[in-house]
Amino acid sequence: MWVVKIGGSLCADPVLLQWLDLLTQIGGGRVTIVCGGGSFADEVRRVQAHWQFDDLAAHNMAVLAMAQTAYQLHALNPALQLATRRTDIPDLLHQGKTALWLPLELRRDQPDARTGWDATSDTIALDLAKHLNAEQLVMVKSCAIDPALTLAELGDTGVVDPQFAELSDDAAFPITLLHKSQVTTMRALLLGEANYAAR
């Protein structure tokens, strides 16, 4: 089972449709999609900066932003199957579907290590991959990805969130970062026709 994180930055990009088609056509029974908050999360950041409210409220709003993006992806490709709980995902995959996670269960009443901007949807995808004992975590990004950089260095440059590298140290699966243009590479990976340099 693979977890594929679709960066929120793809949500206004025409290439998004190619990714969703690929993940439903070839990823059925194997792929769970986690999506970033995109422009919805950007609005949370803007409003928090204006009103200076706490990170707990911003976290819950950002989780809702991820859910909004998930509903957008589902509207664009109804073959994706919404999973309202992590426990629903194995059943959907067993049915041969591609799961699209609605992370509403991550809303919090009290702050914890995940209720700050240092842990974004990148870390949330990593947490889900660990929870599901994934075989692979693929992160799809719009920004350039220097293959020579470590995850820690990619965190320093903002390609992944600040907590991601440290939390990935104990991951029992490879982590692959792909640029949004690498749809063909992702197809080859899913078909077992290519191996990508994992981090």
URBEL-V907841 format. One line per field, one symbol per residue. phi: phi as a letter, one per 40 degrees, with the letter a starting at -180 (. if undefined). psi: psi as a letter, one per 40 degrees, with the letter a starting at -180 (. if undefined). burial: I if it has 24 or more other ideal C-beta (glycine too) atoms within 12 Angstrom, else O. A space follows every 50 residues. Layout:
# URBEL-V907841
phi = ???
psi = ???
burial = ???
This chain:
# URBEL-V907841
phi = .bbbccddcccbbdcdcccccccccbcdgbbbcbbccfcccdccdccccc cfccccccdcccccccccccccccccacccbcbcbdcccdcccccgcccb cccccccbcbcacbcaccbcccccccdcdcdcfccabbbbbcccbccccc cccccccgcbcccdccccdbccacbbbbcdccccccdccccgcabbccb
psi = hihhhhideeeehdedddddddddddehedhhhhiieadddddddddddd efiiddddddddddddddddddddddgedhhhheidedddddddeeihih hhfdeeiidiiaeefieegadddddddddddefidihhhhidiihheeii ddddddeediidedddeedeheiihhhiidefddddddddeeeihihi.
burial = IIIIIIIIIIIOIOIIOIIIOIIIOIIIIIIIIIIIIIOIIIOIIOOIOO OOOOIOOIIIIIIIIIIIIIIIIIOIIOIIIIIOOIOOIOOIIOOOIIII IIIIOIOIOOOOOIIOIOIIIIIIIIIIIOIIOIIIIIIIIIOOIOOOOO IOOIIOOOIIIOIIIOIIOOIOIOIIIIIIOIIOIIOOIIOOOOOIOOI
